[in-house]
Amino acid sequence: MTKHAPPFSPEVRERAVRMVLEHQGEHDTQHGAIRSIAAKIGCSGETLRNWVRQAERDRGVRAGPTTDERERIKALERENRELRQANEILRKASAYFAHAELDRRFRS
């Protein structure tokens, strides 16, 4: 799976989120503000909603992991995956050398 560069810079994301938070009083709901601003910047409403929700978590307004916590979790998961792979390689190597040692002893 290849990763694509995000189509929106962090600055555009921050500005869009700020616009939602600043202008949501002009709409019946936050969702209305999100739809309006998403259309203006050319992203989907769902994308902007996700940015707003993450910004709310980062500010402590909404429950859930912050951006820093999410990045730390990803790094730990990657490290865990790499350690599992290394352990599997070591397990196989250990079994191979143990078998080779038994063969050597049997032939002696």
C-alpha contacts under 8 A as a table, 3 or more apart, distances in Angstrom:
res1	aa1	res2	aa2	distance
6	P	9	S	6.98
8	F	12	V	6.01
8	F	13	R	6.55
9	S	12	V	5.27
9	S	13	R	6.39
10	P	13	R	5.01
10	P	14	E	6.08
11	E	14	E	5.14
11	E	15	R	6.10
12	V	15	R	5.10
12	V	16	A	6.04
13	R	16	A	5.16
13	R	17	V	6.18
13	R	48	L	7.92
13	R	51	W	6.98
14	E	17	V	5.20
14	E	18	R	6.06
15	R	18	R	5.01
15	R	19	M	6.06
16	A	19	M	5.04
16	A	20	V	6.31
16	A	37	I	6.95
16	A	38	A	7.77
16	A	41	I	7.62
16	A	48	L	7.46
17	V	20	V	5.12
17	V	21	L	6.29
17	V	48	L	7.29
17	V	51	W	6.65
17	V	52	V	5.43
17	V	55	A	7.44
18	R	21	L	5.15
18	R	22	E	5.99
19	M	22	E	5.07
19	M	23	H	5.86
19	M	37	I	7.31
20	V	23	H	5.30
20	V	24	Q	5.58
20	V	30	Q	7.33
20	V	33	A	5.67
20	V	34	I	5.93
20	V	37	I	6.81
20	V	52	V	7.74
21	L	24	Q	5.60
22	E	25	G	7.35
23	H	26	E	5.45
23	H	27	H	7.28
23	H	33	A	6.54
24	Q	27	H	5.36
24	Q	28	D	7.68
24	Q	29	T	6.65
24	Q	30	Q	5.22
24	Q	32	G	7.54
24	Q	33	A	5.10
24	Q	34	I	7.96
25	G	28	D	7.25
25	G	29	T	7.75
25	G	30	Q	7.94
26	E	33	A	7.63
27	H	30	Q	6.92
27	H	32	G	5.72
27	H	33	A	5.74
28	D	32	G	6.49
29	T	32	G	5.19
29	T	33	A	6.71
30	Q	33	A	5.08
30	Q	34	I	6.15
31	H	34	I	4.96
31	H	35	R	6.15
31	H	49	R	7.80
32	G	35	R	5.18
32	G	36	S	6.21
33	A	36	S	5.17
33	A	37	I	6.12
34	I	37	I	5.32
34	I	38	A	5.82
34	I	45	G	6.05
34	I	48	L	6.49
34	I	49	R	6.48
35	R	38	A	5.22
35	R	39	A	6.24
35	R	44	S	7.93
35	R	45	G	5.21
36	S	39	A	5.42
36	S	40	K	6.57
37	I	40	K	4.99
37	I	41	I	6.33
38	A	41	I	5.35
38	A	42	G	5.83
38	A	43	C	5.15
38	A	44	S	5.81
38	A	45	G	5.39
38	A	48	L	6.24
39	A	42	G	5.20
39	A	43	C	6.48
39	A	44	S	7.22
39	A	45	G	7.62
43	C	47	T	6.55
43	C	48	L	6.94
44	S	47	T	5.22
44	S	48	L	6.49
45	G	48	L	5.22
45	G	49	R	5.98
46	E	49	R	4.94
46	E	50	N	6.16
47	T	50	N	5.18
47	T	51	W	6.41
48	L	51	W	4.98
48	L	52	V	6.16
49	R	52	V	5.07
49	R	53	R	6.10
50	N	53	R	5.11
50	N	54	Q	6.12
51	W	54	Q	5.19
51	W	55	A	6.11
52	V	55	A	5.05
52	V	56	E	6.15
53	R	56	E	5.04
53	R	57	R	6.30
53	R	62	R	7.37
54	Q	57	R	5.00
54	Q	58	D	6.12
54	Q	66	T	6.94
54	Q	67	T	7.10
55	A	58	D	4.94
55	A	59	R	6.20
56	E	59	R	5.13
56	E	60	G	6.22
56	E	61	V	5.06
56	E	62	R	5.27
57	R	60	G	5.03
57	R	61	V	5.81
57	R	62	R	4.61
57	R	63	A	5.88
57	R	64	G	5.91
57	R	65	P	6.57
57	R	66	T	5.42
57	R	67	T	7.99
58	D	61	V	7.66
58	D	65	P	7.69
58	D	66	T	4.64
58	D	67	T	6.34
59	R	62	R	7.66
60	G	63	A	6.91
65	P	68	D	7.90
65	P	69	E	5.54
65	P	70	R	5.96
66	T	69	E	5.05
66	T	70	R	6.10
67	T	70	R	5.04
67	T	71	E	6.19
68	D	71	E	5.14
68	D	72	R	6.17
69	E	72	R	4.99
69	E	73	I	6.09
70	R	73	I	5.05
70	R	74	K	6.20
71	E	74	K	5.09
71	E	75	A	6.21
72	R	75	A	5.07
72	R	76	L	6.15
73	I	76	L	5.09
73	I	77	E	6.07
74	K	77	E	5.08
74	K	78	R	6.13
75	A	78	R	5.10
75	A	79	E	6.14
76	L	79	E	5.00
76	L	80	N	5.98
77	E	80	N	4.98
77	E	81	R	6.13
78	R	81	R	5.10
78	R	82	E	6.23
79	E	82	E	5.07
79	E	83	L	6.10
80	N	83	L	5.10
80	N	84	R	6.16
81	R	84	R	5.16
81	R	85	Q	6.32
82	E	85	Q	5.11
82	E	86	A	6.19
83	L	86	A	4.99
83	L	87	N	6.03
84	R	87	N	5.07
84	R	88	E	6.17
85	Q	88	E	5.10
85	Q	89	I	6.28
86	A	89	I	5.10
86	A	90	L	6.18
87	N	90	L	5.01
87	N	91	R	6.00
88	E	91	R	5.02
88	E	92	K	6.21
89	I	92	K	5.23
89	I	93	A	6.11
90	L	93	A	5.01
90	L	94	S	5.94
91	R	94	S	5.14
91	R	95	A	6.21
92	K	95	A	5.12
92	K	96	Y	6.11
93	A	96	Y	5.00
93	A	97	F	6.16
94	S	97	F	5.27
94	S	98	A	5.99
95	A	98	A	5.10
95	A	99	H	6.07
96	Y	99	H	5.19
96	Y	100	A	6.19
97	F	100	A	4.88
97	F	101	E	6.07
98	A	101	E	5.10
98	A	102	L	6.27
99	H	102	L	5.13
99	H	103	D	6.24
100	A	103	D	5.06
100	A	104	R	6.18
101	E	104	R	5.02
101	E	105	R	6.20
102	L	105	R	5.12
102	L	106	F	6.02
103	D	106	F	5.08
103	D	107	R	6.17
104	R	107	R	5.32
104	R	108	S	6.33
105	R	108	S	5.21
